[in-house]
């Protein structure tokens, strides 16, 4: 078992004590990270005892240990998945060659850019969610928020380790910059726009962990294919933790949908919008939040046609989702892939070189994966006898990157005029009034086993604990 050494100042399974220079550099960065956590991490949470899981090994059979932890004492560290003996590069120009243990000099800047972009999202989400603990709908949900937060902090450590271990002075400077950019800062914002959006309510949090963390899943999976083995091993272990974040999102929205349906049945309502009168979040409002978060996440995948993505693939530093399961030559010489483009007033799919369409393929797989949860929510709505369906908006809707950034489109994919957009967008995206209503429901529920009116209890507790377990202790 690849046990993690918790006797070290920085827990790790990379023999950090065997590299004095690297250990000093990371130990110098550690207090800056802790200062950032105290300043911009979960607000007013420093004295709470929270029932959190901590990695004790990186083996699938026993990597998580649950216990009460004060979050500033959480043992953030550096954990890589077990090395795969004889691992080869599975795609691109170096397909079949041994995976790299050190950064290839000619790919240094491209690898650094990938690691920095991924790493920047991790502290950004903590900053976005900073104040949510004050309005948690239950102790169960508060605990889940804090678990997500500490693991995003650990994912930052994962990327900072790679930068400091493999990129010298440049890496140290990038590690410093990770703590200097802040979500929503007008002067030093986070790199990707979706991570500058405020997350001020729990409906947004659950859609964030469903959609934004799902983007994280696909990006990490593509990086886990990397021919740079330390990056691959780092991302493989991060995916283990990311699974819980996706669970928080999907189960959270499921519970809000369930409660909305229950309120309709309990009060014999026929109009879903009437749920608001009874202190619930109505299904049309859920659709607006879904439209917003899904559309901004489509931008996270980048341009539909991207020479950068083609370059990363050919270099062997970022692959496709589940690369080895794809039945092609993994070089993409002469291969094509359908990519959407605008022709007149219509959106059509055209054949483009598959190498330039790497981003689009990943976005398509994300779309399919996102649809699965929506199908489950619609099944629940139908089981309650309610005539309403949640729908993923068209890929052209509310986009700010790629060909669709130049046009306005309705959620069903119809190209419309600016005037039509201005007239209709309030029915498609959250309005200030919608946000004010949702925020009016956000009140902390701190009694064990009790839940806010707008969200149903979960089917089971964390780590087989009862629902009335004291997941967070405030004393």
BELGI-V446073 format. One record per backbone hydrogen bond with DSSP energy under -0.5 kcal/mol. NH is the residue of the N-H (numbers start at 1). CO is the residue of the C=O. Records with the same first field share a line. If there is no record, write none. Layout:
BEGIN
NH=CO / CO
END
This chain:
BEGIN
3=1
4=56
5=12
6=4
8=5
11=9 / 76
12=5
13=78
18=15
19=16
23=19
24=20
25=21
26=22
27=23
28=24
29=25
30=26
31=27
32=29
33=29
34=30
35=31
36=32
37=33
38=34
39=35
40=36
41=36 / 37
43=130
45=42
48=45
49=473
50=48 / 69
51=471
52=50 / 67
54=65
56=63
57=63
58=2
62=59
65=54
67=52
69=50
71=48 / 69
73=70
74=71
76=74
78=11
79=77
81=233
85=83
87=84
89=97
92=330
93=314
94=91
95=92
96=89
97=94
99=87
100=227
107=104
108=105
111=107
112=108
113=109
114=110
115=111
116=112
117=113
118=114
119=115
120=116
121=117 / 118
122=118 / 119
123=119
124=120
125=121
126=122
127=123
128=124
129=125
130=127
132=129
134=131
135=132
136=133
142=138
143=139
144=140
145=141
146=142
147=143
148=144
149=145
150=146
151=147
152=148
153=149
154=150
155=151
156=152
157=153
158=154
159=155
160=156
161=157
162=158
163=159
164=160
165=161
166=162
167=163
170=167
171=167
172=168
173=169
174=170
175=171
176=172
177=173
178=174
179=175 / 176
180=177
181=177
182=188
185=182
195=192
196=193
199=128
200=198
205=201
206=202
207=203
208=204
209=205
210=206
211=207
212=207 / 208
213=208
215=211
216=212
217=213
218=214
219=215
220=216
221=217
222=218
223=219
224=220
225=221 / 222
226=223
227=316
229=100 / 227
231=228
232=228
233=229
234=230
235=231
236=232
237=233
238=234
239=235
240=236 / 237
241=237
242=238
243=239
244=241
245=241
246=242
247=243
248=244
249=245
250=246
251=247
252=248
253=249
254=250
255=251
256=252
257=253
258=254
259=255
260=256
261=257
262=258
263=259
264=260
265=261
266=262
267=263
268=265
269=264
272=270
274=271
275=272
276=273
277=274
278=275
279=276
280=275
282=280
286=282
287=283
288=284
289=285
290=286
291=287
292=288
293=289
294=290
295=291
296=292
297=293
298=294
299=295
300=296 / 297
301=298
302=299
306=304 / 356
310=306
311=307
312=308
313=309
314=310
315=311
316=312 / 313
317=312
318=312
319=222
323=320
325=322
326=323
328=326
334=332
335=332
337=352
339=350
341=348
343=341 / 346
344=342
345=343
346=343
348=341 / 346
350=339
352=337
354=335
356=353
357=353 / 354
358=355
360=304
361=357
362=358
363=359
364=360
365=361
366=362
367=363
368=364
369=365
370=366
371=367
372=368
373=369
374=370
375=371
376=372
377=373
378=374
379=375
380=376
381=377
382=378
383=379
384=380 / 381
385=382
386=381
388=386
394=411
397=394
399=396
405=402
406=403
407=404
408=416
410=414
413=410
415=345
416=408
421=417
422=418
423=419
424=420
425=421
427=424
428=425
429=425
435=431
436=432
437=433
438=434
439=435
440=436
441=437 / 438
442=439
443=441
444=134
445=136
446=444
449=467
450=447
452=137
455=452
456=255
461=465
464=461
465=462
469=466
471=469
473=49
474=472
END
